[in-house]
């Protein structure tokens, strides 16, 4: 055994439903699962897929696996794979968050980071192909989009926080396709937090990826992010969600509720959105989720005309707007719990003057995330006397700060105009 105090357990003997109060490591002492992890079929399948046959567990946790020894079945010839578990998560009708692997006690994984970046790049290529087909009136299937949504679901199950960090971060030169990929992933993450099942979460991803396809049936000017439009052009632009729905209606496999949500992503909860000025529960739940994420991305992503707004400040602006009824309150709360007040992947300065990166959401609430210093040291703010002093602008992205006082009277549009004024 890697540690004399631990007990060796075969992975095939782990049982779903058991909560391990202590960390689980491999035979070399490498952390596999953090403390308080619930053993699920997804967790077991993940270990199997990594080629792990035995794990080291605390004696008290080991006792839980030994209680029902008489009922234990012989291992089957065909083991459950991670793909089987993902399909189960999609089909079970249970909240997808029940299937998430608990990685709270783990650092970010470099191999997983590289895999997520590859998925991001691949998604952009595939969405571009779909949009090219739309522009030529040749879209016959969205199978590739559905496959992408299921892949995003797999990423969230494997490591929710690192997936949100990679796909939800601000970056320079983010075109319409990249924004849609970010929108889909963040929207799915918020849906997970809201307790939606795997099928609904995947459908929200599909909706996010397809919501702006109508723009590819319009003049190229309307696809330029941040471009200044005349009043007449704005009127034309606001019709694109209807074009998106009409385009998808010609593809028989797109469900009617997904088409409806696609048309409504730009509607606002208080009725000031477009194309039809719907409000409240008349807007599809998928669209209400994606609308909040879309507003966040508009704020944090720079354009040719203006810098982005610091993610921490962007969340502050959303919270102020929510008080005025612009967004559904339950969605805003879920978004806050998904990203925290200091969004995943962002940089902060600590009260001791050092810098750190936000790597994990807190177990409870949204104010005290888990950080990692440049040295690799992990800091759980809920258990530390060190706290966050302020958020820090990224060196890689053109960003500005918005004061707390200014946020109180800002709309989304005036916030973006303020970014132009500050940078000028």
C-alpha positions in Angstrom: 0.0 0.0 0.0 1.1 3.6 -0.6 0.3 4.5 3.0 0.2 2.1 5.9 -2.9 3.9 7.3 -4.9 3.3 4.2 -6.7 0.2 2.8 -6.3 -1.1 -0.7 -9.7 -1.4 -2.5 -10.2 -2.8 -6.0 -12.0 -0.2 -8.2 -14.6 -2.9 -9.2 -15.5 -3.1 -5.5 -16.4 0.6 -5.1 -20.1 1.1 -4.6 -22.3 3.9 -5.8 -23.8 6.1 -3.2 -21.0 5.8 -0.7 -19.5 9.2 0.4 -15.8 9.0 1.3 -15.0 11.5 4.0 -11.2 11.3 3.3 -9.2 11.7 0.0 -8.7 8.7 -2.2 -5.2 8.2 -3.7 -3.5 5.7 -6.0 -0.9 3.3 -4.8 1.8 5.9 -5.3 0.0 8.4 -3.1 -1.3 10.6 -6.0 -4.6 12.2 -5.3 -7.5 10.7 -7.3 -10.6 12.0 -5.5 -11.0 14.7 -2.9 -12.5 14.4 0.5 -16.3 14.1 0.7 -16.6 12.7 -2.8 -19.7 10.6 -3.5 -18.9 7.5 -5.4 -21.1 7.4 -8.5 -21.1 5.2 -11.6 -19.4 8.2 -13.4 -16.6 8.3 -10.8 -16.0 4.5 -11.1 -16.1 4.6 -14.9 -13.6 7.5 -14.9 -11.1 5.5 -12.8 -11.5 2.5 -15.1 -10.9 4.6 -18.2 -7.7 5.9 -16.6 -6.5 2.3 -16.2 -6.7 2.4 -12.4 -7.5 -1.0 -10.9 -6.8 -0.3 -7.2 -7.1 2.7 -4.9 -6.1 3.6 -1.4 -8.8 4.7 1.0 -9.1 5.6 4.7 -10.0 2.6 6.9 -13.3 4.2 7.9 -14.3 4.7 4.3 -13.1 1.2 3.4 -15.5 -0.2 6.0 -18.4 1.2 4.1 -17.5 -0.8 1.0 -17.1 -4.0 3.1 -20.6 -3.8 4.8 -22.4 -5.5 1.9 -19.7 -7.9 1.0 -22.1 -10.8 0.8 -24.2 -9.0 -1.8 -21.2 -8.1 -4.0 -21.5 -9.4 -7.5 -18.6 -10.9 -9.5 -17.1 -8.4 -11.8 -18.7 -8.6 -15.3 -16.6 -9.4 -18.3 -17.6 -6.0 -19.9 -16.9 -3.1 -17.6 -18.9 0.1 -17.8 -17.1 2.7 -19.7 -17.0 6.5 -19.2 -19.0 6.9 -22.4 -21.7 4.5 -21.0 -21.9 6.6 -17.9 -22.2 9.8 -19.9 -25.1 8.3 -21.9 -26.7 7.3 -18.6 -26.3 10.9 -17.4 -28.1 12.1 -20.5 -30.9 9.6 -20.4 -31.5 9.2 -16.6 -33.8 12.2 -16.2 -31.9 13.0 -13.0 -30.1 16.4 -12.4 -26.8 16.3 -14.3 -25.0 17.8 -11.3 -25.5 14.4 -9.5 -23.0 12.9 -12.0 -20.3 15.5 -11.7 -16.9 14.2 -10.5 -16.0 16.1 -7.3 -12.6 17.6 -8.0 -12.8 20.3 -5.3 -9.6 19.2 -3.6 -7.6 18.8 -6.8 -5.4 21.2 -8.7 -6.1 22.0 -12.3 -4.8 19.3 -14.6 -2.5 20.4 -17.4 -3.5 17.4 -19.7 -7.1 18.2 -19.2 -6.4 21.9 -20.0 -4.8 20.9 -23.3 -7.7 18.5 -24.1 -10.2 21.3 -23.4 -8.3 23.8 -25.6 -8.4 21.2 -28.4 -12.1 20.7 -27.9 -12.6 24.5 -28.1 -10.7 24.7 -31.4 -12.5 21.7 -32.8 -15.9 23.2 -31.9 -15.1 26.5 -33.6 -14.2 24.6 -36.8 -17.4 22.5 -36.7 -19.7 25.5 -36.0 -18.0 27.4 -38.8 -18.8 24.5 -41.2 -22.5 24.6 -40.1 -22.7 28.4 -40.6 -21.1 28.0 -44.0 -23.8 25.6 -44.9 -26.4 28.0 -43.7 -25.0 30.9 -45.8 -25.4 28.6 -48.9 -28.8 27.4 -47.9 -27.4 23.8 -47.7 -27.9 23.0 -44.0 -29.4 19.4 -43.9 -28.5 18.2 -40.4 -27.3 19.4 -37.0 -25.9 16.1 -36.0 -22.4 17.6 -35.6 -23.9 20.3 -33.3 -25.6 17.7 -31.1 -22.4 15.7 -30.9 -20.6 18.9 -29.8 -23.2 19.5 -27.0 -22.7 16.0 -25.8 -18.9 16.4 -25.8 -19.4 19.6 -23.7 -21.6 17.6 -21.3 -18.8 15.1 -20.9 -16.3 17.9 -20.1 -18.6 19.3 -17.5 -19.0 15.9 -15.9 -15.3 15.3 -15.8 -14.3 18.7 -14.4 -17.0 21.4 -14.2 -14.8 24.2 -12.9 -11.8 23.7 -15.3 -14.2 23.5 -18.2 -15.9 26.8 -17.2 -12.5 28.4 -16.7 -11.3 27.4 -20.2 -14.5 28.1 -22.2 -15.7 31.1 -20.2 -12.6 33.2 -20.0 -12.1 36.5 -21.8 -9.9 36.7 -24.8 -8.9 39.1 -27.6 -10.3 38.7 -31.1 -13.3 36.7 -30.3 -15.5 36.4 -33.4 -19.2 35.4 -33.6 -18.5 31.6 -33.8 -16.2 31.7 -30.7 -18.8 33.7 -28.8 -21.4 31.0 -29.6 -19.1 28.2 -28.4 -18.5 30.1 -25.1 -22.2 30.9 -24.8 -23.1 27.2 -25.2 -20.7 26.0 -22.6 -21.4 28.6 -20.0 -25.1 28.2 -20.5 -24.8 24.5 -20.0 -22.8 25.0 -16.8 -25.5 27.4 -15.4 -28.1 24.8 -16.3 -26.2 22.2 -14.4 -26.2 24.5 -11.3 -30.0 24.9 -11.7 -30.5 21.2 -11.5 -31.5 20.5 -15.1 -31.1 16.9 -16.4 -28.6 15.8 -18.9 -30.9 16.0 -21.9 -31.9 19.6 -21.1 -28.3 20.6 -20.5 -27.3 19.2 -23.9 -30.2 20.9 -25.6 -29.2 24.3 -24.1 -25.7 23.7 -25.6 -27.3 23.1 -29.0 -29.5 26.2 -28.7 -26.4 28.3 -27.8 -24.4 27.1 -30.7 -27.3 27.7 -33.2 -28.8 30.9 -31.8 -27.2 33.3 -34.3 -27.2 31.2 -37.5 -29.7 33.7 -39.0 -26.9 36.3 -39.2 -25.3 34.2 -41.8 -28.3 34.7 -44.1 -27.7 38.5 -43.8 -25.2 41.0 -45.0 -21.7 40.4 -43.6 -21.8 43.7 -41.7 -24.2 42.2 -39.2 -21.7 39.5 -38.3 -19.0 41.9 -37.3 -18.9 42.0 -33.5 -19.2 45.5 -32.1 -19.9 47.3 -35.4 -21.8 50.5 -35.3 -25.3 50.2 -36.9 -27.6 52.9 -38.1 -31.2 53.0 -36.8 -32.5 51.2 -39.9 -29.7 48.6 -39.7 -30.5 48.0 -36.0 -34.1 47.3 -37.0 -32.9 44.8 -39.6 -30.4 43.2 -37.1 -33.2 42.6 -34.6 -34.9 40.3 -37.0 -32.1 37.8 -37.2 -33.5 35.5 -34.4 -36.6 35.0 -36.6 -34.3 34.1 -39.5 -32.5 31.6 -37.3 -35.7 29.9 -36.4 -36.9 29.8 -40.0 -33.6 28.3 -41.1 -33.7 25.6 -38.5 -37.4 24.8 -39.3 -36.2 23.5 -42.6 -34.1 20.9 -40.8 -36.5 18.3 -39.7 -34.5 16.9 -36.8 -34.4 20.2 -34.8 -37.1 20.0 -32.1 -39.7 22.8 -32.0 -38.8 23.8 -28.5 -35.1 24.3 -29.5 -36.2 26.4 -32.4 -38.4 28.5 -30.1 -35.5 29.0 -27.6 -33.2 30.0 -30.5 -35.6 32.7 -31.5 -35.9 34.0 -27.9 -32.3 34.2 -26.7 -32.2 38.0 -27.1 -35.6 38.5 -25.3 -35.2 40.1 -21.9 -37.0 39.1 -18.7 -38.6 42.6 -18.4 -39.8 42.7 -22.0 -37.3 45.1 -23.5 -35.6 42.5 -25.7 -36.1 41.4 -29.3 -37.5 40.3 -31.7 -40.9 40.2 -30.1 -40.5 42.0 -26.8 -41.6 38.9 -24.7 -41.3 39.0 -21.0 -41.2 36.7 -17.9 -42.3 33.1 -18.3 -43.4 33.7 -21.9 -39.7 33.3 -22.7 -38.4 29.7 -23.0 -36.3 28.6 -20.0 -33.4 27.8 -22.2 -33.4 31.3 -23.7 -33.7 32.9 -20.2 -30.5 31.1 -19.2 -28.6 31.9 -22.4 -29.7 35.5 -22.3 -27.8 36.1 -19.0 -24.7 34.4 -20.3 -24.9 36.4 -23.5 -25.0 39.6 -21.6 -21.9 38.6 -19.5 -19.9 37.7 -22.7 -20.9 41.0 -24.3 -19.4 42.8 -21.3 -16.1 40.8 -20.9 -15.1 40.3 -24.5 -13.3 43.2 -26.2 -14.2 44.4 -29.7 -12.5 46.5 -32.3 -14.2 49.6 -30.8 -13.8 49.0 -27.0 -11.9 47.0 -24.4 -13.7 44.3 -22.3 -14.9 44.9 -18.8 -13.1 43.0 -16.0 -15.1 39.8 -15.4 -15.6 40.6 -11.6 -17.1 44.0 -12.6 -19.2 42.5 -15.3 -20.9 40.3 -12.7 -21.5 43.4 -10.6 -23.2 45.0 -13.6 -25.4 42.0 -14.1 -26.4 41.9 -10.5 -27.5 45.6 -10.6 -29.4 45.0 -13.8 -31.1 42.0 -12.3 -32.5 44.3 -9.6 -34.2 46.2 -12.3 -35.8 43.0 -13.7 -33.7 42.6 -16.8 -32.9 38.9 -16.0 -34.6 36.1 -14.3 -33.5 36.0 -10.6 -33.0 32.3 -10.4 -30.8 32.3 -13.4 -28.7 35.1 -12.1 -28.2 33.3 -8.8 -27.2 30.1 -10.7 -24.8 32.1 -12.8 -23.2 33.6 -9.7 -22.8 30.1 -8.1 -21.3 28.8 -11.4 -18.7 31.6 -11.8 -18.4 33.1 -8.2 -17.9 36.8 -7.6 -14.4 36.4 -8.9 -14.9 34.3 -12.0 -13.1 31.0 -12.6 -9.7 31.5 -14.3 -9.4 35.2 -13.4 -6.5 36.7 -11.5 -6.7 38.4 -8.1 -4.4 40.2 -5.7 -4.4 38.9 -2.1 -4.2 40.9 1.1 -0.6 39.8 1.5 0.3 41.4 -1.8 0.7 38.2 -3.8 -1.2 37.1 -6.9 -3.4 34.1 -7.4 -5.7 32.5 -9.9 -9.3 31.4 -9.2 -9.4 27.6 -9.8 -12.4 26.2 -7.9 -15.9 27.3 -6.7 -16.4 27.2 -2.9 -18.3 24.4 -1.4 -21.0 26.8 -0.3 -22.0 30.2 -1.6 -20.0 32.3 -4.1 -17.8 34.8 -2.2 -14.8 32.6 -1.2 -13.5 30.6 -4.1 -10.4 28.4 -4.1 -7.2 30.0 -5.4 -3.8 28.9 -6.5 -0.7 31.1 -6.2 1.9 31.3 -8.9 4.0 29.0 -6.7 1.3 26.3 -6.9 0.1 26.8 -3.3 -3.6 26.2 -2.9 -5.7 28.6 -0.8 -9.2 27.9 0.3 -10.5 31.3 1.3 -13.2 29.7 3.5 -10.3 28.4 5.7 -7.8 31.2 5.4 -7.1 34.5 7.0 -5.8 35.7 3.7 -8.5 37.3 1.5 -8.9 38.8 -1.9 -7.9 42.5 -2.0 -8.9 43.2 -5.6 -9.3 41.6 -9.1 -6.5 42.1 -11.5 -6.7 42.9 -15.2 -5.4 40.3 -17.6 -2.1 41.0 -19.4 -3.5 39.1 -22.4 -6.8 40.9 -22.8 -7.6 44.6 -23.1 -9.8 45.2 -20.0 -11.0 48.1 -18.0 -12.6 48.4 -14.5 -16.0 49.9 -13.7 -16.5 51.5 -10.3 -19.1 50.2 -7.9 -20.8 53.6 -7.9 -21.0 53.8 -11.7 -22.5 50.3 -11.9 -25.6 51.3 -9.9 -26.9 53.6 -12.7 -25.6 51.7 -15.7 -27.5 49.7 -18.4 -25.6 47.1 -20.4 -25.3 49.6 -23.3 -24.0 52.4 -21.1 -21.5 50.0 -19.5 -20.0 49.2 -22.9 -20.0 52.9 -23.8 -18.2 53.6 -20.5 -15.5 51.1 -21.5 -14.9 53.1 -24.7 -14.7 56.3 -22.7 -12.3 54.9 -20.1 -10.0 53.4 -22.7 -10.1 56.7 -24.7 
